[in-house]
Amino acid sequence: MRVDLHMHTDYSVDAASPQSVADKVRACINAGLDIIGITDHWDYFRTHGPSENRDVEGCLRDIRAAKQAFDGQIEVLVGIELGQIHADPAADEFIRAHELDMVIGSLHAMPNDVDIYFHDFEAIDCDAFLQEYFDQLLEIEAHGGFDVLAHIDYPLRVMKHGGYVPSFDQYMDRVQQVLRACIERGYALELNAAGLGGWMKKAGPPQSILYEYHRMGGERISIGSDSHTLDTVGRGVDECICKAKDAGFDSVTVFRARQPVQIALD
């Protein structure tokens, strides 16, 4: 089974348009995928309401329609990527009000409500920033309400500047805290291929983190291209499978109606 459990359509403001849900599913069929999760953005903030999704109700209706329309050709999971689920009580209300297969929990914006991507890393203390980043991840994990912890290496993709090359090597004690919470709370740790398009030129997280997660007893992983365009569906899935197998994993966790199911890695 080839799975891609993290992707976006033009319901997400940072994705290419036009790119309907049905177009996305057809692209996934053509890419030879078997199970997909369509997980458009719905981000929460401390100082204003949710954003990053143009019409969340329309999005979920279209995913459910595609799930039925393409049944027998590909399995479509109804998903959402919730950013900063701990920042606004409305996030919990949203989860209770919608029937979903899977919820990705992600951290895009720091407590100042600025996306990690837009911080001026040349002008700030990067060590202090990363310490706060791990604090926020732990808060999200303690809050709960999601199934997959997304792209924990997101800062590594965007912090590089001048001679500074970001790394988690000096923060493995903090990484272990995050991994321990994943294991104890039953989240799947995501292998995310978006890094292939950046300076790292590889899927994340770093292999040392996968080794440590497996050593600590982690069993649940998720795999996603984080595709924002039709031509990137399935991107990096095979690399993620290789990374997972190398670290000792033999299955990927798929959530159906929020319940985990283990699917053997090809």
Backbone as CSV, one residue per row, in Angstrom:
resi,resn,N_x,N_y,N_z,CA_x,CA_y,CA_z,C_x,C_y,C_z
1,MET,0.837,-1.198,0.000,0.000,0.000,0.000,0.880,1.260,0.000
2,ARG,0.596,2.174,-0.909,1.295,3.460,-0.937,0.328,4.510,-0.401
3,VAL,0.738,5.179,0.656,-0.135,6.148,1.309,0.495,7.536,1.262
4,ASP,-0.363,8.531,1.218,0.053,9.930,1.335,-1.020,10.602,2.184
5,LEU,-0.696,10.858,3.440,-1.698,11.250,4.428,-1.645,12.721,4.812
6,HIS,-1.012,13.533,3.973,-0.930,14.978,4.265,-0.830,15.713,2.937
7,MET,-1.909,16.412,2.562,-1.904,17.173,1.312,-2.970,18.262,1.358
8,HIS,-2.815,19.238,0.469,-3.669,20.426,0.469,-4.236,20.703,-0.915
9,THR,-5.442,21.254,-0.930,-6.095,21.682,-2.161,-6.194,23.210,-2.142
10,ASP,-6.936,23.768,-3.107,-7.034,25.228,-3.116,-7.958,25.775,-2.034
11,TYR,-8.448,24.906,-1.164,-9.110,25.399,0.044,-8.093,25.968,1.031
12,SER,-6.827,25.613,0.875,-5.760,26.174,1.707,-5.154,27.364,0.968
13,VAL,-5.013,28.485,1.667,-4.589,29.708,0.979,-3.145,29.651,0.485
14,ASP,-2.342,28.738,1.031,-0.950,28.647,0.580,-0.754,27.581,-0.489
15,ALA,-1.859,27.005,-0.987,-1.774,25.984,-2.028,-2.092,26.596,-3.389
16,ALA,-1.606,25.926,-4.432,-1.848,26.394,-5.791,-3.341,26.350,-6.120
17,SER,-3.776,27.259,-6.988,-5.164,27.311,-7.406,-5.203,27.600,-8.909
18,PRO,-6.118,26.958,-9.654,-7.186,26.062,-9.213,-6.662,24.662,-8.905
19,GLN,-7.264,24.039,-7.897,-6.835,22.709,-7.455,-7.954,22.129,-6.583
20,SER,-8.985,21.636,-7.224,-10.145,21.132,-6.488,-9.815,19.820,-5.800
21,VAL,-10.678,19.441,-4.867,-10.512,18.152,-4.188,-10.546,17.022,-5.204
22,ALA,-11.502,17.058,-6.126,-11.598,15.997,-7.134,-10.348,15.949,-8.006
23,ASP,-9.822,17.125,-8.382,-8.573,17.164,-9.158,-7.435,16.515,-8.374
24,LYS,-7.391,16.794,-7.075,-6.332,16.243,-6.232,-6.428,14.724,-6.185
25,VAL,-7.637,14.215,-6.032,-7.820,12.764,-5.955,-7.411,12.109,-7.266
26,ARG,-7.792,12.702,-8.387,-7.404,12.138,-9.692,-5.879,12.117,-9.843
27,ALA,-5.225,13.174,-9.388,-3.766,13.205,-9.449,-3.168,12.092,-8.598
28,CYS,-3.778,11.829,-7.459,-3.282,10.765,-6.578,-3.476,9.388,-7.197
29,ILE,-4.593,9.191,-7.867,-4.816,7.923,-8.579,-3.756,7.741,-9.652
30,ASN,-3.500,8.795,-10.409,-2.492,8.721,-11.470,-1.087,8.487,-10.915
31,ALA,-0.864,8.911,-9.676,0.448,8.726,-9.047,0.594,7.343,-8.407
32,GLY,-0.452,6.528,-8.494,-0.366,5.165,-7.970,-0.522,5.049,-6.470
33,LEU,-1.185,6.026,-5.860,-1.418,5.975,-4.418,-2.648,5.140,-4.110
34,ASP,-2.647,4.504,-2.937,-3.755,3.644,-2.529,-4.654,4.290,-1.475
35,ILE,-4.032,5.005,-0.524,-4.780,5.659,0.551,-4.259,7.077,0.679
36,ILE,-5.171,8.044,0.705,-4.750,9.436,0.859,-5.575,10.117,1.944
37,GLY,-4.960,11.105,2.576,-5.671,11.974,3.501,-5.611,13.386,2.960
38,ILE,-6.765,13.987,2.708,-6.803,15.390,2.294,-6.985,16.220,3.551
39,THR,-6.005,17.086,3.820,-5.876,17.710,5.138,-5.606,19.199,5.003
40,ASP,-6.607,19.932,4.525,-6.398,21.367,4.347,-6.232,22.074,5.681
41,HIS,-5.656,23.265,5.618,-5.307,24.037,6.813,-6.540,24.622,7.511
42,TRP,-6.461,24.652,8.830,-7.409,25.394,9.665,-6.624,25.765,10.921
43,ASP,-6.036,26.962,10.894,-5.119,27.391,11.954,-5.822,28.260,12.984
44,TYR,-5.447,28.067,14.243,-5.982,28.863,15.354,-4.881,29.753,15.932
45,PHE,-5.324,30.899,16.474,-4.385,31.878,16.994,-4.891,32.430,18.326
46,ARG,-4.006,33.098,19.032,-4.360,33.644,20.339,-5.085,34.985,20.245
47,THR,-4.836,35.738,19.180,-5.338,37.108,19.111,-6.431,37.309,18.068
48,HIS,-6.703,36.293,17.249,-7.781,36.419,16.261,-8.276,35.020,15.914
49,GLY,-9.354,34.961,15.156,-9.982,33.687,14.863,-9.201,32.833,13.891
50,PRO,-9.735,31.664,13.572,-9.033,30.735,12.680,-8.921,31.285,11.264
51,SER,-7.891,30.855,10.582,-7.682,31.262,9.192,-6.946,30.150,8.466
52,GLU,-6.511,30.445,7.249,-5.740,29.538,6.408,-6.609,28.525,5.669
53,ASN,-7.918,28.585,5.808,-8.789,27.718,5.035,-9.909,28.583,4.491
54,ARG,-10.128,28.533,3.196,-11.066,29.476,2.578,-12.524,29.168,2.909
55,ASP,-12.863,27.902,3.106,-14.250,27.509,3.391,-14.200,26.110,3.975
56,VAL,-14.036,26.034,5.266,-13.789,24.732,5.890,-14.968,23.780,5.698
57,GLU,-16.192,24.292,5.773,-17.348,23.414,5.609,-17.444,22.913,4.172
58,GLY,-17.221,23.800,3.201,-17.216,23.375,1.809,-16.119,22.373,1.524
59,CYS,-14.968,22.586,2.137,-13.846,21.665,1.980,-14.212,20.267,2.441
60,LEU,-14.755,20.163,3.633,-15.089,18.845,4.172,-16.207,18.188,3.376
61,ARG,-17.169,18.971,2.878,-18.215,18.406,2.019,-17.606,17.820,0.752
62,ASP,-16.652,18.538,0.163,-16.034,18.059,-1.070,-15.212,16.796,-0.836
63,ILE,-14.542,16.727,0.309,-13.756,15.515,0.606,-14.685,14.320,0.789
64,ARG,-15.795,14.516,1.510,-16.747,13.411,1.699,-17.337,12.969,0.367
65,ALA,-17.623,13.924,-0.500,-18.158,13.583,-1.818,-17.135,12.785,-2.618
66,ALA,-15.872,13.191,-2.541,-14.816,12.477,-3.256,-14.613,11.084,-2.679
67,LYS,-14.759,10.963,-1.388,-14.606,9.657,-0.733,-15.582,8.657,-1.345
68,GLN,-16.806,9.109,-1.609,-17.817,8.242,-2.210,-17.592,8.091,-3.712
69,ALA,-17.320,9.191,-4.394,-17.211,9.175,-5.852,-16.064,8.292,-6.341
70,PHE,-14.979,8.253,-5.586,-13.801,7.508,-6.030,-13.626,6.188,-5.281
71,ASP,-14.646,5.785,-4.554,-14.597,4.510,-3.831,-14.348,3.368,-4.819
72,GLY,-13.417,2.500,-4.478,-13.050,1.412,-5.371,-11.830,1.720,-6.212
73,GLN,-11.510,3.017,-6.352,-10.309,3.413,-7.077,-9.189,3.827,-6.131
74,ILE,-9.560,4.471,-5.036,-8.601,4.956,-4.049,-9.367,5.221,-2.767
75,GLU,-8.724,5.035,-1.624,-9.370,5.343,-0.345,-9.047,6.782,0.041
76,VAL,-10.084,7.584,0.198,-9.940,8.991,0.553,-10.354,9.177,2.003
77,LEU,-9.438,9.682,2.825,-9.721,9.940,4.227,-10.054,11.416,4.415
78,VAL,-11.096,11.669,5.200,-11.528,13.040,5.473,-10.666,13.581,6.609
79,GLY,-9.804,14.538,6.270,-8.870,15.039,7.266,-8.854,16.539,7.356
80,ILE,-8.079,17.024,8.302,-7.865,18.456,8.520,-6.499,18.612,9.181
81,GLU,-5.816,19.690,8.861,-4.588,20.029,9.583,-4.887,21.218,10.477
82,LEU,-4.947,20.956,11.774,-5.256,22.001,12.747,-3.958,22.580,13.295
83,GLY,-3.740,23.852,13.038,-2.575,24.530,13.590,-2.890,25.150,14.928
84,GLN,-1.971,24.995,15.874,-2.096,25.613,17.197,-3.411,25.233,17.874
85,ILE,-3.698,23.958,17.959,-4.954,23.483,18.518,-5.146,23.938,19.960
86,HIS,-4.035,24.273,20.619,-4.102,24.676,22.026,-4.342,26.166,22.208
87,ALA,-4.355,26.925,21.112,-4.379,28.389,21.219,-5.773,28.971,21.410
88,ASP,-6.810,28.207,21.084,-8.172,28.747,21.092,-9.141,27.616,21.424
89,PRO,-10.000,27.784,22.429,-10.984,26.736,22.769,-11.886,26.366,21.600
90,ALA,-12.015,27.258,20.613,-12.846,26.958,19.450,-12.329,25.753,18.672
91,ALA,-11.041,25.461,18.793,-10.483,24.299,18.103,-11.126,23.015,18.618
92,ASP,-11.296,22.911,19.913,-11.934,21.724,20.491,-13.398,21.629,20.055
93,GLU,-14.066,22.779,19.982,-15.456,22.797,19.535,-15.559,22.326,18.085
94,PHE,-14.607,22.747,17.277,-14.598,22.327,15.873,-14.474,20.805,15.770
95,ILE,-13.558,20.240,16.513,-13.355,18.781,16.472,-14.625,18.050,16.884
96,ARG,-15.267,18.515,17.945,-16.484,17.847,18.425,-17.619,17.935,17.413
97,ALA,-17.618,18.974,16.596,-18.743,19.228,15.700,-18.609,18.548,14.337
98,HIS,-17.476,17.909,14.057,-17.253,17.353,12.723,-16.807,15.898,12.786
99,GLU,-17.353,15.100,11.886,-16.938,13.711,11.760,-15.746,13.656,10.808
100,LEU,-14.620,13.239,11.326,-13.373,13.225,10.572,-12.720,11.865,10.674
101,ASP,-11.931,11.534,9.678,-11.117,10.324,9.767,-9.828,10.601,10.529
102,MET,-9.214,11.741,10.246,-7.909,12.019,10.835,-7.723,13.508,11.060
103,VAL,-7.016,13.825,12.139,-6.688,15.208,12.470,-5.173,15.303,12.639
104,ILE,-4.565,16.158,11.832,-3.141,16.439,11.974,-2.988,17.643,12.890
105,GLY,-2.166,17.510,13.912,-1.856,18.621,14.791,-0.517,19.217,14.397
106,SER,-0.498,20.526,14.158,0.750,21.147,13.713,1.005,22.440,14.469
107,LEU,2.262,22.861,14.435,2.672,24.132,15.036,3.298,24.968,13.934
108,HIS,2.550,25.959,13.466,3.059,26.884,12.460,3.443,28.210,13.092
109,ALA,2.586,28.704,13.976,2.769,30.042,14.550,3.193,29.945,16.009
110,MET,4.106,30.803,16.381,4.572,30.874,17.762,3.602,31.722,18.590
111,PRO,3.834,31.874,19.888,2.877,32.605,20.725,2.604,34.044,20.285
112,ASN,3.500,34.625,19.490,3.238,35.968,18.968,2.340,35.932,17.734
113,ASP,1.839,34.747,17.382,0.958,34.522,16.240,1.639,34.755,14.898
114,VAL,2.959,34.798,14.878,3.711,34.912,13.633,4.180,33.522,13.224
115,ASP,3.939,33.179,11.969,4.375,31.887,11.457,5.895,31.772,11.585
116,ILE,6.342,30.579,11.905,7.780,30.326,12.031,8.515,30.767,10.773
117,TYR,7.881,30.602,9.641,8.498,30.954,8.356,8.881,32.429,8.278
118,PHE,8.128,33.296,8.964,8.310,34.731,8.799,9.153,35.393,9.889
119,HIS,9.732,34.625,10.791,10.606,35.225,11.792,11.949,35.621,11.173
120,ASP,12.520,36.677,11.697,13.824,37.156,11.232,14.912,36.470,12.058
121,PHE,15.354,35.333,11.580,16.279,34.515,12.370,17.681,35.116,12.455
122,GLU,18.007,36.024,11.600,19.295,36.699,11.713,19.311,37.685,12.877
123,ALA,18.130,38.086,13.318,18.051,39.131,14.347,17.607,38.613,15.711
124,ILE,17.319,37.303,15.821,16.834,36.780,17.101,17.782,35.712,17.634
125,ASP,17.567,35.358,18.886,18.334,34.300,19.543,17.732,32.962,19.110
126,CYS,18.414,32.264,18.217,17.857,31.027,17.661,17.745,29.925,18.707
127,ASP,18.668,29.896,19.654,18.574,28.900,20.718,17.319,29.130,21.559
128,ALA,17.074,30.361,21.953,15.882,30.668,22.733,14.626,30.364,21.928
129,PHE,14.686,30.639,20.636,13.541,30.359,19.770,13.228,28.860,19.765
130,LEU,14.247,28.019,19.597,14.015,26.585,19.549,13.540,26.036,20.896
131,GLN,14.057,26.587,21.984,13.572,26.154,23.297,12.080,26.443,23.435
132,GLU,11.664,27.633,22.987,10.245,27.984,23.031,9.437,27.117,22.074
133,TYR,10.029,26.782,20.954,9.349,25.906,19.992,9.024,24.552,20.630
134,PHE,10.000,23.961,21.298,9.743,22.671,21.945,8.725,22.814,23.071
135,ASP,8.770,23.922,23.797,7.751,24.163,24.827,6.361,24.151,24.213
136,GLN,6.220,24.800,23.062,4.916,24.867,22.406,4.466,23.498,21.901
137,LEU,5.395,22.716,21.347,5.041,21.359,20.922,4.516,20.540,22.090
138,LEU,5.174,20.657,23.227,4.746,19.902,24.402,3.372,20.362,24.877
139,GLU,3.088,21.656,24.761,1.765,22.157,25.134,0.691,21.590,24.216
140,ILE,0.995,21.536,22.923,0.042,20.976,21.966,-0.218,19.503,22.276
141,GLU,0.840,18.765,22.557,0.678,17.339,22.865,-0.122,17.142,24.140
142,ALA,0.131,17.964,25.142,-0.616,17.846,26.398,-2.087,18.192,26.186
143,HIS,-2.355,19.126,25.293,-3.735,19.524,25.012,-4.502,18.403,24.335
144,GLY,-3.881,17.765,23.339,-4.518,16.640,22.653,-5.588,17.073,21.666
145,GLY,-6.373,16.086,21.217,-7.445,16.340,20.276,-7.089,16.034,18.834
146,PHE,-5.889,15.520,18.578,-5.449,15.210,17.226,-4.847,13.812,17.185
147,ASP,-4.499,13.361,15.975,-4.030,11.987,15.776,-2.574,11.905,15.329
148,VAL,-2.143,12.877,14.528,-0.806,12.860,13.933,-0.081,14.145,14.310
149,LEU,1.140,14.020,14.820,1.961,15.197,15.096,2.773,15.503,13.846
150,ALA,2.500,16.676,13.252,3.091,17.011,11.952,4.494,17.567,12.073
151,HIS,5.249,17.349,11.035,6.538,17.978,10.722,7.240,18.654,11.910
152,ILE,7.742,17.859,12.852,8.401,18.469,14.016,9.684,19.196,13.613
153,ASP,10.173,18.954,12.395,11.386,19.618,11.935,11.088,20.892,11.151
154,TYR,9.881,21.408,11.220,9.513,22.603,10.460,10.521,23.743,10.625
155,PRO,10.983,24.065,11.842,11.951,25.162,11.958,13.239,24.919,11.173
156,LEU,13.661,23.674,11.076,14.908,23.388,10.373,14.815,23.784,8.900
157,ARG,13.621,23.750,8.346,13.445,24.094,6.937,13.668,25.579,6.671
158,VAL,13.420,26.419,7.688,13.331,27.856,7.408,14.323,28.711,8.196
159,MET,15.051,28.132,9.134,15.924,28.920,10.002,17.312,29.183,9.423
160,LYS,17.696,28.465,8.374,19.048,28.597,7.833,19.289,30.024,7.331
161,HIS,20.409,30.597,7.751,20.781,31.927,7.274,22.283,32.122,7.452
162,GLY,22.897,32.800,6.501,24.331,33.040,6.596,25.090,31.741,6.839
163,GLY,25.910,31.749,7.893,26.655,30.553,8.243,25.935,29.666,9.255
164,TYR,24.724,30.053,9.637,23.980,29.276,10.633,23.188,28.171,9.954
165,VAL,23.491,26.935,10.313,22.769,25.776,9.784,22.010,25.144,10.947
166,PRO,20.696,25.252,10.965,19.915,24.754,12.106,19.985,23.242,12.219
167,SER,19.962,22.768,13.454,20.018,21.335,13.724,19.372,21.074,15.075
168,PHE,18.810,19.891,15.219,18.269,19.468,16.509,19.273,18.637,17.303
169,ASP,20.493,18.481,16.780,21.469,17.601,17.420,21.754,18.005,18.864
170,GLN,21.740,19.306,19.139,22.024,19.782,20.491,20.773,19.882,21.352
171,TYR,19.652,19.400,20.820,18.371,19.521,21.539,17.688,18.161,21.693
172,MET,18.483,17.094,21.687,17.867,15.773,21.728,17.129,15.513,23.028
173,ASP,17.514,16.187,24.114,16.745,16.030,25.349,15.332,16.579,25.174
174,ARG,15.199,17.697,24.434,13.876,18.255,24.170,13.108,17.390,23.173
175,VAL,13.822,16.895,22.160,13.197,16.004,21.189,12.650,14.767,21.892
176,GLN,13.422,14.213,22.822,12.964,13.032,23.552,11.686,13.311,24.331
177,GLN,11.557,14.514,24.885,10.321,14.870,25.577,9.128,14.819,24.626
178,VAL,9.325,15.354,23.438,8.248,15.357,22.441,7.917,13.928,22.008
179,LEU,8.935,13.129,21.764,8.714,11.746,21.345,8.027,10.938,22.441
180,ARG,8.424,11.162,23.678,7.803,10.441,24.797,6.313,10.759,24.880
181,ALA,5.978,12.033,24.693,4.567,12.426,24.725,3.801,11.784,23.570
182,CYS,4.432,11.692,22.395,3.811,11.005,21.257,3.439,9.580,21.628
183,ILE,4.389,8.893,22.226,4.183,7.485,22.578,3.096,7.356,23.642
184,GLU,3.190,8.162,24.682,2.246,8.051,25.794,0.835,8.451,25.401
185,ARG,0.704,9.411,24.482,-0.616,9.907,24.082,-1.171,9.200,22.845
186,GLY,-0.364,8.353,22.206,-0.848,7.579,21.065,-0.853,8.310,19.745
187,TYR,-0.096,9.406,19.640,-0.017,10.117,18.369,0.900,9.365,17.412
188,ALA,0.647,9.558,16.119,1.580,9.068,15.106,2.558,10.189,14.782
189,LEU,3.832,9.871,14.747,4.868,10.835,14.381,4.959,10.886,12.862
190,GLU,4.893,12.091,12.312,4.845,12.214,10.865,6.227,12.268,10.217
191,LEU,6.367,11.492,9.144,7.460,11.662,8.196,6.904,12.543,7.092
192,ASN,7.496,13.710,6.907,6.952,14.727,6.017,7.990,15.074,4.956
193,ALA,7.569,15.022,3.694,8.510,15.152,2.589,8.690,16.571,2.086
194,ALA,8.094,17.561,2.747,8.194,18.933,2.246,9.636,19.430,2.190
195,GLY,10.496,18.893,3.043,11.897,19.314,3.054,12.626,19.040,1.755
196,LEU,12.071,18.165,0.919,12.702,17.893,-0.374,12.755,19.132,-1.253
197,GLY,11.812,20.058,-1.024,11.768,21.254,-1.836,12.580,22.411,-1.286
198,GLY,13.225,22.218,-0.140,14.003,23.279,0.484,15.486,22.996,0.471
199,TRP,16.216,23.708,1.322,17.670,23.602,1.320,18.164,22.234,1.776
200,MET,17.358,21.518,2.591,17.809,20.224,3.108,17.781,19.145,2.037
201,LYS,16.848,19.271,1.093,16.714,18.313,-0.006,16.458,16.890,0.484
202,LYS,15.742,16.779,1.590,15.408,15.455,2.109,14.132,15.536,2.935
203,ALA,13.484,14.395,3.071,12.290,14.314,3.907,12.695,14.348,5.374
204,GLY,11.807,14.819,6.220,12.065,14.886,7.650,11.173,13.919,8.414
205,PRO,11.446,13.747,9.697,12.488,14.420,10.454,13.856,13.775,10.219
206,PRO,14.926,14.357,10.768,16.235,13.735,10.641,16.202,12.279,11.092
207,GLN,16.994,11.451,10.441,16.959,10.016,10.718,17.284,9.705,12.167
208,SER,18.123,10.513,12.797,18.467,10.268,14.199,17.225,10.333,15.091
209,ILE,16.271,11.157,14.721,15.042,11.268,15.505,14.189,10.022,15.321
210,LEU,14.120,9.504,14.095,13.371,8.264,13.877,13.996,7.100,14.636
211,TYR,15.335,7.028,14.620,16.019,5.983,15.382,15.649,6.075,16.859
212,GLU,15.671,7.289,17.383,15.386,7.479,18.798,13.934,7.158,19.118
213,TYR,13.037,7.560,18.248,11.615,7.269,18.445,11.379,5.762,18.512
214,HIS,12.011,5.024,17.598,11.866,3.568,17.613,12.512,2.972,18.854
215,ARG,13.680,3.475,19.232,14.372,2.960,20.421,13.532,3.165,21.667
216,MET,12.813,4.285,21.739,11.997,4.603,22.910,10.694,3.805,22.958
217,GLY,10.403,3.071,21.895,9.186,2.270,21.874,8.083,2.826,20.996
218,GLY,8.387,3.878,20.209,7.393,4.429,19.298,6.994,3.422,18.242
219,GLU,5.710,3.321,17.972,5.206,2.355,16.999,4.418,3.015,15.868
220,ARG,3.850,4.187,16.131,2.970,4.808,15.147,3.700,5.898,14.360
221,ILE,3.691,5.750,13.044,4.218,6.782,12.168,3.166,7.107,11.109
222,SER,3.266,8.302,10.559,2.426,8.718,9.438,3.352,9.204,8.336
223,ILE,2.874,9.165,7.104,3.682,9.565,5.951,2.883,10.547,5.105
224,GLY,3.491,11.677,4.770,2.790,12.658,3.954,3.724,13.452,3.077
225,SER,3.266,13.744,1.861,4.044,14.580,0.950,3.949,16.050,1.325
226,ASP,2.870,16.432,2.031,2.567,17.844,2.301,2.426,18.596,0.978
227,SER,1.829,17.929,-0.002,1.674,18.484,-1.335,0.749,19.694,-1.326
228,HIS,1.211,20.770,-1.987,0.396,21.971,-2.174,0.098,22.217,-3.655
229,THR,0.523,21.302,-4.508,0.276,21.408,-5.943,-0.112,20.037,-6.477
230,LEU,-0.774,20.010,-7.633,-1.214,18.729,-8.178,-0.047,17.832,-8.564
231,ASP,1.070,18.422,-8.978,2.178,17.604,-9.471,3.099,17.096,-8.365
232,THR,2.775,17.386,-7.101,3.637,16.908,-6.014,2.959,15.858,-5.132
233,VAL,1.787,15.373,-5.533,1.174,14.307,-4.742,2.094,13.086,-4.767
234,GLY,2.239,12.466,-3.616,3.101,11.295,-3.524,4.583,11.604,-3.485
235,ARG,4.945,12.899,-3.583,6.369,13.276,-3.566,7.019,12.813,-2.265
236,GLY,8.106,12.090,-2.391,8.868,11.685,-1.222,8.297,10.515,-0.452
237,VAL,7.161,9.958,-0.881,6.565,8.843,-0.148,7.510,7.649,-0.113
238,ASP,8.110,7.343,-1.246,9.020,6.189,-1.275,10.249,6.431,-0.396
239,GLU,10.746,7.680,-0.381,11.869,7.996,0.500,11.457,7.834,1.965
240,CYS,10.259,8.282,2.289,9.781,8.152,3.671,9.663,6.690,4.077
241,ILE,9.197,5.863,3.152,9.098,4.429,3.440,10.488,3.850,3.726
242,CYS,11.461,4.239,2.921,12.832,3.761,3.144,13.369,4.229,4.486
243,LYS,13.109,5.502,4.820,13.553,6.032,6.107,12.912,5.257,7.256
244,ALA,11.616,4.987,7.123,10.904,4.281,8.185,11.444,2.864,8.367
245,LYS,11.637,2.165,7.263,12.150,0.796,7.345,13.551,0.773,7.938
246,ASP,14.382,1.721,7.528,15.745,1.791,8.042,15.757,1.996,9.551
247,ALA,14.760,2.719,10.070,14.687,2.979,11.510,14.014,1.849,12.273
248,GLY,13.499,0.841,11.556,12.933,-0.327,12.226,11.424,-0.429,12.182
249,PHE,10.753,0.452,11.433,9.296,0.403,11.353,8.873,-0.454,10.165
250,ASP,7.791,-1.222,10.346,7.303,-2.065,9.256,5.859,-1.742,8.891
251,SER,5.290,-0.701,9.494,3.916,-0.336,9.170,3.723,1.167,9.342
252,VAL,2.689,1.677,8.701,2.293,3.067,8.826,0.907,3.091,9.453
253,THR,0.634,4.090,10.268,-0.657,4.189,10.941,-1.614,5.040,10.123
254,VAL,-2.738,4.462,9.778,-3.809,5.160,9.076,-4.978,5.308,10.044
255,PHE,-5.552,6.501,10.094,-6.688,6.730,10.984,-7.977,6.759,10.173
256,ARG,-8.899,5.904,10.563,-10.236,5.874,9.976,-11.231,6.138,11.095
257,ALA,-12.033,7.184,10.928,-12.968,7.595,11.973,-12.235,7.781,13.296
258,ARG,-11.021,8.329,13.204,-10.164,8.659,14.348,-9.611,7.428,15.050
259,GLN,-9.745,6.260,14.450,-9.233,5.025,15.044,-8.011,4.556,14.265
260,PRO,-6.923,4.202,14.965,-5.684,3.813,14.274,-5.739,2.404,13.704
261,VAL,-5.231,2.277,12.482,-5.105,0.977,11.821,-3.684,0.903,11.259
262,GLN,-3.013,-0.220,11.496,-1.660,-0.394,10.996,-1.685,-1.004,9.607
263,ILE,-1.000,-0.353,8.680,-0.907,-0.817,7.299,0.556,-1.150,7.006
264,ALA,0.801,-2.349,6.502,2.171,-2.772,6.245,2.830,-1.881,5.211
265,LEU,4.098,-1.534,5.456,4.877,-0.765,4.489,5.301,-1.678,3.354
266,ASP,5.177,-1.209,2.122,5.635,-2.009,0.979,7.158,-2.130,1.010
